[in-house]
Amino acid sequence: MIFAQGNDMLRMNRLLLLFLCMMNASDDTNAGDRTLDDLESLRWQNRVILVYAREPLLGKAIANLEEYAAGIADRDIAWFALDGRALHTNYRGEVAEALQANLLSRYFTPAPADTAVLLIGKDGGVKSRSSDLDLEATFGLIDQMPMRRREMQRKADGSE
């Protein structure tokens, strides 16, 4: 009986260690070793929502993104909202000053006259472009993607 308890204790310690490693890894998902200056380092880790808007629409978009924080976190989304002067994000790592200019030149050239929203998949491809930020529709689109379906199935099976 003492031997069984020892094995159970060893198993529990291993599970605890595995759990702690997984928690640490998920905490560091957005915090790479280098400063974020483009979206390449987010590939295969995060989906990305890019929002270009002018005030007061930019403030409303940021409030909307923050309101849906739980759904955003569940779907591994890093978001970036910009207006050409300021960059706002939920990315937890360090952001390079050049990131805003890089995002503007790559995704928003010429600068949109109105609001522009892009969804970028974990594979780095642009999945949708829109003129407004509808997070419920965006979540619906994401939830239909094969990679997201596998993620949801793994969570349902308890293997994630």
Backbone as a ProteinNet text record, in pm:
[ID]
protein_1_A
[PRIMARY]
MIFAQGNDMLRMNRLLLLFLCMMNASDDTNAGDRTLDDLESLRWQNRVILVYAREPLLGKAIANLEEYAAGIADRDIAWFALDGRALHTNYRGEVAEALQANLLSRYFTPAPADTAVLLIGKDGGVKSRSSDLDLEATFGLIDQMPMRRREMQRKADGSE
[TERTIARY]
81.9	0	86.2	193	281.5	341.7	376.4	431	330.9	205.6	101.3	86.4	92.5	81.4	200.2	319	437.8	424.6	373.6	352.8	246.9	141.5	36.7	93	175.5	236.8	329.5	407.1	496.1	415.2	305.7	218.7	160.1	116.2	58.3	162.1	284	391.2	421.9	423.6	448.3	336.6	212.9	99.7	105.6	140.8	152.7	261.9	375.3	484.9	442.2	373.5	324.3	226.3	135.7	38.2	109.3	207.3	280.2	355.3	413.6	483.8	387.1	269.1	168.9	120.2	99.1	54	159.8	284.3	393.2	404.2	389.3	397.3	284.1	163.5	51.5	65.3	125.4	146.7	245.8	337.5	441.7	406.1	285.5	248.4	266.5	228.2	239.8	369.7	446.8	566.5	690.5	726.9	843.3	971.4	1083.1	1213.6	1253.7	1186.9	1225	1106.7	1137.5	1035	956	824.7	737.7	745.8	797.7	804.1	725.5	678.1	587.5	504.2	414.2	323.4	377.3	491.5	545.8	565.9	611.3	636.6	507.1	392.3	263.9	206.8	265.9	216	214.6	107.3	81	55.4	66.4	37.6	-92.2	-114.4	-228.2	-298.8	-428.7	-503.2	-488.1	-503.9	-482.5	-601.7	-647.7	-746.3	-676	-679.1	-624	-740.2	-740.2	-844.9	-778	-820.3	-777.7	-902.3	-897.9	-1012.4	-964.4	-1042.5	-1015.5	-1109.1	-1070.7	-1157.4	-1285.6	-1396.4	-1422.1	-1440.9	-1435.9	-1458.4	-1347.6	-1225.3	-1115.9	-1141.9	-1183	-1213.3	-1325.6	-1426.9	-1538	-1491	-1404.9	-1352	-1270.4	-1187.1	-1105.5	-1195.2	-1297.3	-1390.8	-1460.5	-1497.4	-1561.5	-1466.6	-1342.9	-1243.2	-1222	-1216.4	-1196.7	-1319.3	-1438.1	-1561.3	-1566.3	-1512.2	-1512.9	-1381.2	-1314	-1181.6	-1181.3	-1284.5	-1288.1	-1292.8	-1378.6	-1387.2	-1261	-1198.6	-1072.7	-962.5	-954	-852.1	-876.8	-1002.5	-1035.9	-995.2	-995	-962.3	-818.9	-736.8	-594.6	-578.4	-653.7	-648.4	-561.7	-468.8	-395.7	-455.7	-496.1	-554.2	-469.1	-476.6	-402.3	-496.4	-515.9	-602.5	-516.2	-526	-440.8	-515.2	-463.7	-522.2	-415.7	-296.1	-187.1	-102	-156.9	-82	-50.5	-143.7	-127.8	-160.6	-100.9	-124.9	-169.5	-280.9	-334.7	-341.3	-316.5	-313.6	-337	-373.8	-380.7	-255	-162.8	-37.3	40.2	82.8	145.6	296.4	356.9	500.5	535	662	709	682.7	634.6	601.2	700.3	759.1	854.8	782.4	851.6	794.1	761.8	837	818.6	696.9	635.8	524.3	410.3	372.1	260.3	288.7	406.8	442.3	441.3	489.6	490.3	347.7	258.3	118.9	50.7	74.5	15	60.7	190.5	241	199.3	191.7	158.4	8.1	-73.4	-216.2	-308.3	-259.7	-348.3	-289.3	-235.9	-182.9	-260.1	-322.1	-329.1	-416	-399.8	-476.4	-625.2	-703.2	-848	-911.9	-1013	-1086.4	-1176.8	-1213.9	-1305.8	-1244.1	-1323.8	-1278	-1246.7	-1140	-1103.4	-1064.8	-1115.3	-1088.9	-1041.6	-930.3	-877.7	-867	-900.8	-878.3	-769.5	-663.9	-551.8	-548.4	-543.9	-544	-409.6	-407.8	-282.2	-178.2	-224	-130.7	-72.3	-117.4	-65.9	-144.4	-244.5	-323.9	-439.4	-473.5	-588.1	-714.3	-798.1	-920	-1042.1	-1042	-1154.9	-1112.4	-1185.1	-1171.5	-1311.6	-1323.5	-1454.5	-1440.5	-1552.6	-1551	-1603.9	-1638	-1677.4	-1634.6	-1624.6	-1580	-1702.3	-1735.3	-1845.8	-1784.2	-1756	-1684	-1765.1	-1895	-1974.9	-1964.9	-1971.6	-1955.3	-1812.5	-1715.2	-1575.8	-1554.8	-1610.6	-1600.8	-1666.3	-1782.1	-1849.5	-1763.6	-1698	-1608.2	-1491.4	-1429.9	-1317.1	-1360.2	-1476.1	-1521.4	-1553.5	-1565.7	-1588	-1457.5	-1346.7	-1217.1	-1171	-1111.1	-1068.6	-975.5	-880.1	-786.8	-861.1	-952.5	-1030.2	-1120.3	-1178.4	-1262.9	-1181.8	-1059.4	-971.9	-940.7	-916.1	-890	-1009.9	-1129.2	-1249.1	-1271.8	-1242.4	-1259.6	-1161.1	-1037.5	-937.6	-981.8	-1036.3	-1084.9	-1201.2	-1291.7	-1406.8	-1363.6	-1258.9	-1207.1	-1123	-1088.1	-1005.2	-857.4	-817.5	-675.4	-599.4	-662.9	-592.3	-599
-119.8	0	126.2	125	241.5	263.5	155.6	165.8	231.8	194.5	253.5	402.2	437.6	578.6	656.2	594.1	659.2	681.6	581.3	595.9	700.8	701.2	802.5	942.4	953.8	1082.9	1126.5	1032	1062.1	1106.2	1035.1	1071.5	1211.6	1239.6	1370.6	1480.7	1455.7	1554.1	1579.3	1471.8	1487	1567.3	1537.5	1611.2	1758.9	1783.5	1920.7	1994	1928.8	1989	2017.2	1921.6	1940.7	2057.9	2064.1	2173.6	2308.2	2316.9	2442.6	2483.4	2384.7	2414.6	2466	2403.6	2447.6	2587.9	2616.4	2749.8	2853.3	2822.3	2914.1	2935.8	2829	2841.4	2927.2	2909.2	2989.7	3134.4	3160.7	3299.1	3369.4	3293.1	3351.6	3351.5	3306.8	3299.4	3432.7	3540.4	3672.4	3743	3688.3	3758.4	3688.3	3717.4	3654.1	3710.2	3652.7	3697.9	3829.9	3864.2	3987.3	4082.1	4205.3	4307.8	4283.1	4294.2	4270	4387.8	4363.6	4470.1	4434.9	4310.2	4268.2	4152.2	4100.5	3996.2	3855.2	3842.6	3710.1	3622.3	3680.6	3599.2	3551.7	3605.4	3560.7	3443.2	3415.3	3307.6	3175.5	3102.1	2971.8	2982.2	3102	3122.9	3200.1	3299.8	3390.1	3418.4	3438.2	3503.7	3652.1	3734.9	3878.4	3955.2	4051.8	4147.4	4282.1	4341.3	4475.5	4570.1	4680.8	4781.6	4914.7	4975.9	5112.2	5199.5	5300.5	5391.5	5523.4	5624.6	5756.7	5776.7	5865.7	5896.8	5961.8	5937.8	5862.4	5712.6	5669.9	5528.3	5438.8	5490.1	5410.4	5378.3	5476.3	5453.7	5353.8	5360.7	5265.2	5124.6	5113.2	4982.2	4920.6	5000.9	4950.7	4906	4984.5	4946.8	4815.7	4797.7	4674.9	4555.4	4573.8	4467.3	4429.3	4527.4	4500.3	4433.2	4468.3	4407.2	4257.8	4219.7	4080.3	4008.9	4052.2	3999.3	3847.6	3793.1	3648.4	3570.4	3610.6	3544.2	3561.5	3676.2	3703.6	3612.5	3601.1	3514.4	3368.4	3325.4	3186.6	3150.4	3246.9	3222.4	3261.5	3287.5	3320.7	3440.8	3546.3	3664.8	3773.4	3823.1	3945.6	4053.9	4164.8	4272.8	4397.7	4472.6	4597	4699.4	4810.2	4918.1	5042	5102.9	5217	5320.9	5440.9	5552	5631.1	5582.1	5653.9	5732.5	5757.7	5831.9	5744.7	5656.7	5574.8	5429.5	5340.1	5196.7	5143.7	5073	5012.2	4862.8	4782.2	4638.1	4563	4436.9	4347.6	4260.8	4279.9	4204.3	4234.5	4130	4149.2	4168.3	4140.3	4158.5	4301.9	4323.5	4456.4	4479.7	4598.6	4634.5	4740.1	4713.3	4808.1	4932.8	5045.1	5169.2	5155.7	5073.3	5056.7	4971.2	4903.8	4814.8	4890	5004.1	5077.2	5112	5162.6	5196.7	5072.2	4959.9	4835.4	4788.7	4796.8	4756.5	4848.3	4979.3	5075	5048.5	5028	5010	4875.6	4773.6	4641.1	4620.7	4667.8	4635.3	4754.2	4876	4992	5100.5	5061	5157.2	5143.1	5249.5	5381.2	5377.4	5477.7	5483.7	5488.2	5403.1	5402.6	5536.3	5576.1	5698.2	5675.8	5550.8	5515.3	5399.4	5332.3	5219.6	5099.2	5027.9	4904.4	4801.5	4680.1	4572.3	4450.9	4392.3	4271.4	4161.4	4040.1	3921.4	3841.8	3812.7	3735.3	3604.3	3493.5	3362.2	3326.4	3216.6	3170.3	3137.2	3108	3078.4	3204.4	3321.9	3448.2	3504.1	3432.3	3479.1	3568	3664.9	3752	3671.5	3657.2	3576.2	3659.9	3785.4	3873.2	4018.7	4101.2	4246.8	4302	4403.4	4460.7	4609.6	4678	4821	4848.4	4740.3	4761.1	4641.8	4666.5	4564.9	4497.2	4379.2	4299.2	4172.9	4176.7	4065.8	3936.7	3945.1	3822.5	3753.9	3830.4	3773.4	3720.6	3793.3	3749.6	3619	3609.6	3484.8	3370.2	3396.7	3294	3245.8	3339.1	3304	3220.7	3264.2	3190.7	3049.8	3040.8	2910.9	2811.1	2856.5	2765.8	2718.9	2779.9	2744.5	2608.6	2526.9	2392.2	2390.8	2482.1	2483.4	2513.7	2607.4	2642.8	2527.2	2458.2	2342.2	2234.9	2212.5	2115.1	2162.5	2292.2	2346.9	2324.3	2351.5	2334.7	2187.4	2098.7	1954.2	1907	1954.4	1915.7	1964.2	2085	2136.1	2052.1	2016	1934.8	1795.7	1742	1610.8	1616.6	1737.4	1753.2	1732.3	1731.5	1710.1	1839.4	1951.2	2080.1	2151.1
0	0	0	75.9	77.8	-60.1	-130.6	-265.2	-359.6	-352.2	-437	-406.9	-279.3	-245.3	-301.6	-297.3	-351.4	-500.5	-572.1	-716.6	-746.1	-666.4	-684.5	-661.1	-558.7	-527.6	-641.9	-694.7	-806.4	-928.1	-958.2	-1069.4	-1049.6	-928.9	-900	-915.8	-870.1	-885.4	-1032.5	-1111.3	-1254.7	-1320.6	-1284.4	-1339.4	-1299.2	-1173.6	-1126.6	-1203.1	-1223.1	-1298.1	-1442.7	-1505.3	-1640.7	-1646.8	-1550.1	-1544.5	-1531.3	-1442.9	-1423.5	-1550	-1618.3	-1743.7	-1849.3	-1857.1	-1953.7	-1921	-1794	-1754.9	-1789.4	-1763.4	-1793.8	-1944.4	-2021.5	-2166.4	-2219.5	-2166.5	-2216.2	-2173.6	-2059.4	-2017	-2107.8	-2165.5	-2247.9	-2395.4	-2432	-2572	-2641.8	-2578.2	-2639.9	-2605.6	-2517.4	-2471.7	-2524.5	-2648.9	-2707.8	-2650.9	-2696	-2649.7	-2714.6	-2823.2	-2891.8	-2897.3	-2928.6	-2940.1	-3068.4	-3060.4	-3174.8	-3270.7	-3392	-3491.8	-3617.2	-3625.6	-3732	-3677.9	-3758.6	-3710.1	-3730.8	-3794.6	-3826.6	-3703.1	-3593.7	-3474.1	-3407.4	-3448.9	-3395	-3474.9	-3591	-3677.1	-3600.4	-3616.2	-3554.5	-3404.2	-3347	-3205.1	-3184.3	-3268.1	-3249.5	-3380.8	-3370.3	-3476.2	-3446.9	-3546.9	-3528.1	-3584.3	-3507.8	-3556.6	-3564.5	-3683.4	-3705.2	-3729.6	-3657.9	-3674.1	-3703.9	-3814.8	-3845.2	-3837.1	-3753.1	-3738.1	-3682.7	-3706.2	-3649	-3530.5	-3440.5	-3326.2	-3375.1	-3312.9	-3190.9	-3214.4	-3342.5	-3372.7	-3317.8	-3312.6	-3257.9	-3111.2	-3033.5	-2892	-2872.8	-2958.1	-2950.9	-2986.4	-3085.5	-3124.8	-3011.9	-2947.4	-2836.3	-2721.2	-2689.7	-2583.3	-2618.2	-2744.2	-2790.1	-2776.8	-2817.1	-2804.8	-2659	-2571.4	-2429.2	-2367.9	-2415.5	-2365.1	-2398.6	-2511.7	-2556.1	-2523.2	-2418.7	-2383.8	-2363.9	-2301.8	-2276.5	-2407.7	-2499.8	-2629.6	-2710.7	-2697.8	-2767	-2713.3	-2581.7	-2520.9	-2557.8	-2556.8	-2588.6	-2730.4	-2820.1	-2960.5	-2995.3	-2893.8	-2914.7	-3008.1	-2982.1	-3067.9	-3004.4	-3084	-3048.9	-3136.3	-3075.2	-3155.5	-3149.3	-3259.2	-3272.8	-3334.2	-3265.4	-3313.6	-3332.9	-3450.6	-3479.6	-3561.4	-3554.1	-3629.3	-3705.1	-3710.7	-3776	-3678.2	-3558.9	-3456.5	-3335.8	-3300.2	-3180.2	-3211.8	-3136.2	-3150	-3014.7	-3012	-2890.9	-2915.9	-2811.7	-2831.1	-2700.3	-2711.9	-2596.7	-2589.9	-2680.9	-2682.9	-2555.8	-2486.1	-2355.4	-2361.6	-2473	-2485	-2521.3	-2544.6	-2582.5	-2730.6	-2763.7	-2900.9	-2950	-3064.4	-3123	-3172.7	-3168.5	-3220.3	-3368.9	-3439.4	-3583.4	-3618.8	-3522.4	-3554.7	-3622.1	-3570	-3629.3	-3774.7	-3803.6	-3941.6	-4029.7	-3977.2	-4053.7	-4084.4	-3985	-4006.2	-4107	-4093.7	-4187	-4330.1	-4349.6	-4485.9	-4545.3	-4464.5	-4517.6	-4538	-4444.4	-4448	-4477.4	-4458.1	-4471.4	-4560.6	-4675.7	-4771.4	-4901	-4946.9	-4884.4	-4759	-4673.5	-4548.5	-4580.3	-4515	-4540.1	-4501.2	-4577.1	-4544.6	-4424.7	-4402.3	-4294.5	-4214.6	-4139	-4057.9	-4147.5	-4113.9	-4182.5	-4077.6	-4092.8	-3997.7	-4075.9	-4032.4	-4095	-3991.4	-4032.7	-3951.6	-4019.6	-3944.8	-3995.7	-3918.3	-3990.6	-3927.4	-3868.1	-3794.9	-3735.6	-3841.5	-3964.1	-4073.1	-4136.8	-4091.7	-4143.3	-4259.9	-4307.4	-4420.7	-4376.6	-4459.6	-4432	-4459.5	-4357.2	-4366.4	-4397.8	-4354.9	-4388	-4378	-4455.5	-4452	-4436.3	-4353	-4327.1	-4300	-4307.2	-4275.8	-4135.8	-4061.5	-3922.3	-3837.9	-3709.7	-3614.8	-3553.8	-3605.1	-3553.3	-3494.9	-3364.2	-3302.9	-3299.4	-3285.7	-3287.3	-3423.5	-3532.3	-3665.9	-3684.8	-3633.8	-3643.5	-3567.9	-3448	-3371.2	-3447.5	-3509.4	-3587.8	-3703.4	-3771.7	-3881.5	-3830.3	-3722.1	-3664.1	-3623.3	-3559.6	-3507.6	-3617.9	-3742.3	-3855.3	-3919.7	-3880.3	-3940.2	-3888.4	-3975.6	-3934.3	-3812.6	-3807.8	-3694.6	-3564	-3568.7	-3449	-3408.4	-3504.9	-3472.4	-3400.5	-3445.5	-3376.7	-3235	-3219	-3084.8	-2993.1	-3043	-2961.6	-2927.4	-3024.7	-2999.3	-2892.3	-2898.7	-2797.7	-2659	-2651.4	-2523.1	-2472.1	-2563.1	-2523.6	-2476.2	-2539.3	-2501	-2374.3	-2332.9	-2213.5	-2238.9	-2366	-2396.3	-2413.1	-2382.5	-2389.5	-2258.5
[MASK]
++++++++++++++++++++++++++++++++++++++++++++++++++++++++++++++++++++++++++++++++++++++++++++++++++++++++++++++++++++++++++++++++++++++++++++++++++++++++++++++++

